[in-house]
Amino acid sequence: MKIILDRPRCEGHGLCEEAAPHLMHLDDDGELVIDVETVEGADADAAKAAARVCPVAALKLA
C-alpha cells in the first residue's frame, strides 16, 4: 500500500504525525514529510489511522 499526500491540501495540523510518527513528520516549516511511502502490516494500519484523522483529507492510500 502506498501513502499519497495531496500537498496543496495539507494544512500542517500534525494529527497524522501523531497517529503514525514512524511514517511521517512535519518539518521545521510545518510541511508534511512522508518518511515511508510503501507500507504493509502494522505500518499499513498506522497509515490508515493517519489518513482517517486528517481534517482536510490530504492523505490517501492506494
N, C-alpha and C positions, 0 to 999 in steps of 0.2 A: 504494500500500500504506500502511496506517495502523498506527502503533505504539500498542498498547493496554497500559496499565500497570494491574495489579491492585495498587493502592496498599496495601491491608491485608496483602498477601502479601510486599511488598518489605521486606527487612531492611537495606538500605543497604550491601551488600557492596562495591559500586562496580565490579564486574567489567564490567558493561555500559558504564559510563562509560569504562573503559579501551579497550573494543572499538570504541566509537563516540563519542568525546569531542565531535565536532561536532554530534551529535544529542541528547545528554543529558548531564546533570551532577548531582552531588549538591550540594545547597545547604549552607549553614552548619550546618543542623540535621541533616544526613545524610539528607534526603529527596530522592528522585529527582525531577528536573525534566526533562520531555521538551521540548527546545527546538524540535524539528521533528516534527510529528505525522504528516505525509504525506510519504512518501519514494518515490523511484524510482531506477533505475540503480545507481550505486555506493553511494549512500546506502542503498538497499534491502539491498544486500549487507552493509553495516555494521550495519544494524538486525537482520538475521538473525543475524549473529555475536553481537551483544549479547544477543539473546533466547536463543541457544544456551548462552552462558556463565553465565547467571543460575542460581545454585544452587537457587533456590526457585521457578523458573518464573513469575516475576512479570511478564514481558513476553511479549506475543503480537503477531502480525502478522496483519492482516486486509485 
